[in-house]
């Protein structure tokens, strides 16, 4: 086996095969650029609190510095009358700070995803303006802020759902394909039962019993999301267990789980990895669809599906629907472009030495 080399792109020791796959991926400029763009947007959304917030990043008042983004301060700290948290968008609080010679360093967007602008000069939903770059929704919340937080929520939900579903699906497919026989038949019957369950009706029943939250919705979708990769992994293990080196490992007394992990799983992982971006895109679309139908995250959550629902209910305010549609389209398009590059990287016809 050839020695591993250090790749200057990732800075880690990698095998020649992995190096060729990276080179094929980098040659797909559309996929590479999409990966950088999606990574930058995701990194920006992870810092959403310092990009869109109704609290200043830094505040100077009477010789002291405060960080309202990370800490809570009562209004009395700045000369007000109330012990409750200061409302920094309130002109009265801003006047108190200015009179004491203080200043505030604001995020680019002065609104959190759940901040209702009480000082709109028009009725909500307000059109785009210098105050609200993409306008507001029908209750006066800033659309740009909600899209930033919604992008983060959708991508994190999709990544978690994809990761958990993949772990379960790969394990189930590996057990089916490697052991075969009664194990394979039993698993197939279980998969048929799960595949025939009406997911939408189950969500409706769940919503009537308990308010769906991030964790409960994630766990419910995991119950059905793991089915997507089982067939692919099962087929690879059914093929791989007949190979000579796998038979030799079993004849030498190697434990089944060790043989599966070392000799069969690497080949099956190649097929599974090519499907992962598509599974991620499907997870995000599922969450968006459920939120659009009102069966997803709790009301008020920064959800792209909820923004699309508002766009449908307020057709005379097209900026709402266009903002949600554009965000979702860009996210899914970038993921699909990345998935095409990943598929090419693992195609043996393109990375052959």
N, C-alpha and C positions, 0 to 999 in steps of 0.2 A: 504494500500500500504506500502511495506517495506521501511524503511528509507534508504536514499542514504548514501553510504559509500565513504571514500576517497581512491582511488586506488593509490598504491605506484608507479605504472608504469607511470601514466599520472599526478598524483598529483592534481586531481580535484574531487569534489563530483560527484559520478555517482550512477545510480540506480543498483540494483542487476542484472537486465537483461543485462544492458550494461557491467557490470563487467563480466558476463558469456561470453558475446561475445568477450570481450578482452582476456579472458583466452583461448577461442577456437582459436582465431587468433594467440596468442603466442604459442600455441601447434603446429601450423603449422610452423615448423622451416624453411622450404623453403621460405614461404611467409615473415616471420619475417626477415630473413637474407636478402632477396631481398629488403625489405623496407629500411633496414639500408644502404645497398649498394647504392640503388637509391638515398636516401637522402644525402649520403656523396658525390656522384658524382654531384648531383644537387647543393649542397652547394659549391663544388669546382668550378663548372661552374659559379656560381654567383660571385665568386672572380676571374673571368678569367683575369681581368685587371692586377692583381698582380701575375698571374701564367704565362701568355703568353702576352708579350708586347714588343714593340721596344723602350720603354722608361724605364730608370732605376727607381726602387722603391725609392731609396734614392741616392743623389749625394752630395759629399763634394767638395767644390771649394773655395780656398782662405778664409778659416775660416767660411764659410757659408754653411748651409745645404739646399738642394733643394729637392723637391718631384716632379720630372717630370711626374710621373704617374697621379697626380692630378692637375698639373698646367703646363702652357706653358711658356717656356723661350726662348728668341731669342738667336741666336748663339753668339751675341756680349756679352752676360752675361758671357761667358766662354772664352772670348778673341778672338772670331772669327770676321769675317768681315761683315756678313749678318744680317739684322734685322729680317729675317724669323726664324721660329722655328728651333732649333738645331736638326740635324740628329745624334742621339747618336750612331748609328751603323757606321757612317762615321769614318774611321781611322783618318782623320784630326781632327775632334772634340775630339775623344778619346785621341789623342796625346796632344792637347791643355790642356785638363783636367789633364793628367798625368804630364805634364811639370810643372804645377802649384802645384803639390803635392796633387792633388785631387784623389778621387776614386768614383766608382759607384757600387751600390748594385743592381744587375740585377734580374729579375724574372727567374725562372727555364728555361723558353723558351724565347729566346731573340727576338721574332717576334710577331707582332699583326696579326690578321686574314687577314688583307689586306696589310701586308708588303711584298713587292717584294724584294727578296734577290738579290741585284745587284753584290754580290761578290761570286757567285757560281763558283766553280772550274770545273763545268761540265754543259752541257746544261740541261735545264728544260724539263720534270720533272726529278729531281735529286733523286736518290735512298736514302734509309735511311742511315744516317751517324751520327756521334757524334754532328754535327752542326744542322742537321734536323733529329730528332729521327724517324719520320715516312716518311721521304722524303718530296718532294715538289710536287705541282701540275704543270700543264703545263705552268704556267706563273711565277713560282718561289716562290709561297707563301707556307709557312710552313704548312704541313698537320696537325700536332698535334695541332697547334694553331687554325686552322680553325675547327677542330673537337670539341675542347673545347667550342668555341663560338657557333658552330652549335648545339651542345648538349643543351646548354642553350636556344638558340633560339627555337629549336624544342619543348622542354619541356614547355617553357613558352607559346608558341603559342598553344600547345595542351591543357594546363591547362585553358587558357583563353577561347578557343573555347568550351571546355567541360563545363566550368562553365556557360557561357552565354547560350549555347544551352540547358543545363539542366534546367536552370531557366525558359526559354521560354517553353520547352517541358513539364515540370512538371505542369506549370500553364495552358497550353492548355489542357493537359490530365485531369487535375483536373476539369476544367470547363466543359469539355465534359462529363465526367463520372458522375459528381454530378448532373448537371441539366438535362442531357439527352434530349429526345424529339427533338424539332427543333434545339436547340443549338448543340446537338450531330451530327445531320444530316448535318448541315451547316459546322461544323468543319471538318467532314469527307470528304465533297466535296472539301474543301480548301486543305486538306492534299493530296487528290488524284491529284489535280492540281500541287501542289509542287513536289510530288513524280514523276510525269511524265515529269518534266522539264529536259532538257539535260544540266547538270551542266558543262560538259567539253566544250560544244559549247558556253555557256554563258561566261565562262572564256576566251575563245579565242576572243569573241567579246569585252569583257572588256579590254583585253590586247591590242587590236588594237585601243581602244578609249583613255584609260588612263593607265599610267604605274602602274601596281599593286604594292602596298606597303603593309606593315605589317597590317595597320588598314583596308584598303580597301579589302584585301584578307580575313582578319578575318571576316569582316561584310558580305562578299559574302558567305562564307562558313557557317556562322551562319544561313543564310536564308534557308539552307537545312539541317543543322546539328541538328536542334531542333526536327526533325521528329523521331529520333531514340528511344526516351523515351515516346512518346505520347501514344502509344498503351499499354505499360505496366501500366502506371499511370492511364489511362482511365479505364482499366479493374479492377484495384484495387478500384477505386472510384465507378464504377458501382456495385461492390460487397459490398463495405463499406456503401453505402447510404441506403442499405436495412437492415442493422444491427439494433438491437433494441435500443442500446444506441444512435445511430445517429437519429433514428426516435423520441426518447424521447427528445433529444436536440432540434429538430425542433419543436416538439409539445409545448415545453416550451417557444417558441418564440426566441430562440437563432438565431442570424443573420447567414445567410448562410455562409459568409466568415469566421466567427468565428468557426462554426461547421466544415467546411472544414479544417481549420488550426489546430484545437485542437483534433478532433476526427477521421478524415479520413486520413489526410496527414501523420501522423506518421506511419501508416501501409503501405501506398503507398510508403513512402520514403525508406522502407526496400528493396522493389523490385527495386527501382531506384538506390539505392546505389550499389547493386550487379552488375549493368550494367556499372557503371561509369568508372572503369578501362578499360573495353573493349572499351568504347566510347573514352577514352583518347588515347588508342593505335590506334584506327581508325583515330583520328584527326592527330596524328603524321604521320601516314602512308599516309594520304591524302596530307599533306604539302610536304612530301618527294616526292611523285609521281608527284605533280604539278611542283616542282622545277626540277625534273628529265626531265620533258617534256618541261621546259622553260616557263611555264605559272604561276609560283609562284612568289616568292620574286624577287626584282630587281637584275640584274646581279651584282655580286660582294658580295652579302650577304653571310655570313658564313652558308651555307646550306648543310645538308647531302645529299639531292637530287642532288645538283649541283656537289658535289664530286663524287657521283655515276655516273653522266653523264660524268664527265671527265674520270672516270675509263673505261666507255664503249668506249670513243673516243680514249683512250690510252691503248689498251690491252697489248702493249709491256711494260707497266709500271704497273705491277699487284699490287704494293703496294698502289696505289690510290684506286682502287676498293675494295681491301681487307680491307683497313682502314675504308672506308665508310660503307661497309657491316657489319663489325664486330661491329662498334659503334651502328648502327641501330638495329642489332640483339640483342646485349646485352640490349639495352634500352627496346625494346619490350618484351624480355624474362622476365626481371625483373618486368615489369608492369603486365604481364600475371600471373606470380607467385604470386604477391601481390593480384591480382583480385581473384585468387583461394582461398587464405586465407580469403579474405573479404566475398566471397560467403559461405565458411564454417562457418564463424562467424555468419552470419545471417540465417543460416539454422536452423529452429526450432528443427529438429531432433538431432542436435549436441549440442545445447546450452540449452536444456531442463534441468530444475533443477532435 
